[in-house]
Amino acid sequence: MSTLSARSLIRFLFVACLTISSAVAQESKTVIGPSNPELHDGANALLAGDAEEGVRLTLLGLKYESSSRDRLAAMSNLCAGYIMLDELVTALSYCDQVLEQNEYHWRAYSNRALAYVKLERYEEAEQDLQKAESLASNARTVKIVRSMLLDATDPVAPHIIIDERRQPVEDDDE
């Protein structure tokens, strides 16, 4: 192998190594924990049933969130949290904000339908449920809200009727 070709080969390998290490450095990231701890902790608090803490943390995290996707998820979580707190008008405002920005956000439709059920606004609940079902037909939460709407509008009649008019039999042994 000549000196020129050996030098060219070394130069080629050196440039190739630099290119590969540069590409690897651009692709590799070190992420420790969630990018927005308040939103993460707020969502976990809501899942655990602590609506007050979940709403508080989510509101804090929302102030600093720049990602459109995470903002929509946070507002949808706020809608759910305010439903848990029975602050239904506030809940509706957050669901409306989500749907103004993304008309395909099935969780916002599902949450808003639940608020409508609690407000006994059944026609609006039905419309939102139809949209949620068309976007996420197998979503568990959509099915639960559907069952709540059915319970409110078409309750199931009991198949067994207990007649409590009969008196207990008295013993004649006395």
N, C-alpha and C positions, 0 to 999 in steps of 0.2 A: 504494500500500500504506500503510495507516495505521500510526502509531507503535506502537499496541498490537499489531497483528498482526505487525509487524516484530520487536518485542521478544519476542513469544511464539515466533516462529520461531527467533530466536537462542537463546532459552532452551531450546527443544526440541532444537536441534542440539547445544548445549553438553551437555545431559543425555545425549543419544544418544552423543556422543563419549566421555563419561566411562564410560558403560555398556559400550561396545565396548572401550575401552582396558582396563577392569577385567577383562572376559572374556578378552581376549588375554593379559593378565598372568597370570591364573590358569591358562591352558592352556599357556603357554610355560614351559619349564624349561631350564636349562642343566645338562647332565650331562657330566662329563668323566671318562671311564674307567668301569670297572665299579663297582657300588655296594659290592662286597666284594672287594677286590683279591686277598686270600689265596685265596678260593674260585675266583676266575677263574684265577689263576696255578696253583693246584693242579690244576684241570681240564686246563689246557694241559699241565702237566707229565705228567699221566697219559696224555694223548693222545700225547705225545712218547715215552712208554715209560719215563719216570723215576718209577717207583712210589714210591720212598722220599721224594723231594721232593714228589710229588703228595699223598701221604698226610699228610706233615708240614704242608704249606700248608693243606690242606683241614681238618685238625684245628684249626689256628689260626683259620681263617675261620669255622668252625662255632661257635666260642665266642661270636662277636659277631653272628651272623646271627639276625635276628628274623623274617624272612619264612618262613612255613611251607613254601612252594613251594621256596625256595632251600635250606632245611634238608633237605628230602627229597632233593633233587638231590645235595646234599653227602654225605648218608649213603649214597646209591646209589653215588656216586663212591668213597667209602671202601670199600664192599663190593668194587668192581672193583679198587681199589688193593691191598687186602689179598689178593685172589685172585692178582694179579700177584706179590705178595711170597710167595705160597704159605702165607699164614697163613689157612687156610680157615675155622677155627672163628670167628676174629674177623670175617672177611668175612660169614659167615652171620649173625652177631649184628647187623651193620649192615643187611643186607637184611631181616631179620626186623623191625627197628625201622621201616623204611620201610613195609613191608607192614602193620604194625599200625596205622599212621596213614593209609595210603591203599592199599586193596586193588586199585586199578586202576593201579598204577605198574608198567607192563610192563618197564621196565629193571631194576627190583629182582627181578622174577620171572626175567628172563633171566640176570642176574648170579648169583642164587641157584642156578639150574639148572646154570650152569657150575661153581659150587663143588661141587654135588652130583655132577656128572660126575667131577670131579677126586678126590672122595672115594669114587668108585665106588658111590654111592647112586643107582642108575639109576632106580628107580621114582619117587623124589621129584623127580629131574631131569625125568622125563617129565611129571609132574603140573604142575610149574612152567612147562615149555615149552608145554604145552597152554594154560595161562592167558595166557602172554605172547603166543602166537600168536593167541588170540582177541581180545586187546587191540590188537595191532600185527602183523597178519599179514604185512606186507611189510617189516618191519624187518630190515635186513641182519644185525645182531648176533644176533637171534633165529634166523635161518637158519643162522648160523655155529655157534651152540651146538647146534642141532638136528643138524647134520652131525657135530659132535664126539660127540654122544650115539650117533648111528648108527655111527660108526667104532668106538666102544667096545663097543657091544652087538651089532652085526651087521656085522663087517668084510667088505669086498668081497674075494672070492677072485680071485686073478690069473687072467686068461684065457690068458696065455702062460706056459708052464713051460719053463724053460731046463734042459736036461739037460747037466750038467757032467761026466758020466762019460766022455765021449769024450776020448781023448788026442790031442794034436796029431800031425799026420802028420809022420813023419820023412823027411828027404831021404836018398836013396840015393847021392848024388853024391860021397860021401867016399871 
